[in-house]
Amino acid sequence: MSAASDDTHERPRRKRMEIFAFLFLTAILMPALAVATVGTYGLTVWIYQMAAGPPGPPSH
């Protein structure tokens, strides 16, 4: 009987933790990864353009 009793008490806690994990992933982690990815790409392009020059046809 104790196993069934523990299961009924664990379900609400597990559901709450799953909701918390979902909200953490969607509201904090994914936006942070998106900003980091775009920022890293921008920095990479900026550093490349410092070394190779700006895009466009070469000036004569």
C-alpha atoms as one frame of an Amber mdcrd trajectory, in Angstrom:
protein
   0.000   0.000   0.000   2.819   2.419   0.658   3.978   2.290  -2.974   0.557
   3.347  -4.222   0.410   6.052  -1.570   3.815   7.451  -2.629   2.737   7.443
  -6.277  -0.327   9.579  -5.598   1.753  12.098  -3.641   4.502  12.222  -6.285
   2.231  12.939  -9.266   1.419  16.589  -8.406   5.066  17.298  -7.575   6.266
  15.672 -10.805   3.713  17.598 -12.858   4.768  20.853 -11.174   8.434  20.117
 -11.926   7.611  19.321 -15.572   5.736  22.618 -15.915   8.651  24.452 -14.301
  11.126  22.737 -16.654   8.981  23.631 -19.689   8.679  27.269 -18.638  12.401
  27.476 -17.891  13.270  26.052 -21.312  10.827  28.227 -23.259  11.139  31.499
 -21.334  14.817  31.552 -20.336  17.037  28.993 -22.030  15.834  29.170 -25.649
  15.809  33.000 -25.856  19.255  33.090 -24.267  20.570  30.546 -26.773  19.012
  32.499 -29.652  20.634  35.753 -28.516  23.970  33.997 -27.991  23.819  32.389
 -31.443  22.984  35.625 -33.256  25.570  37.542 -31.217  28.266  34.979 -31.965
  27.463  35.089 -35.682  27.547  38.899 -35.685  30.866  38.970 -33.865  32.293
  36.415 -36.284  31.222  38.460 -39.317  32.563  41.654 -37.732  35.960  40.104
 -37.026  36.078  38.607 -40.544  35.290  41.995 -42.092  38.032  43.639 -40.028
  40.519  41.193 -41.569  39.121  40.884 -45.116  37.601  44.320 -45.608  33.997
  45.330 -46.107  31.814  43.488 -48.616  31.312  44.844 -52.105  33.341  45.325
 -55.233  36.972  46.258 -54.704  37.784  49.955 -55.055  40.146  50.944 -57.856
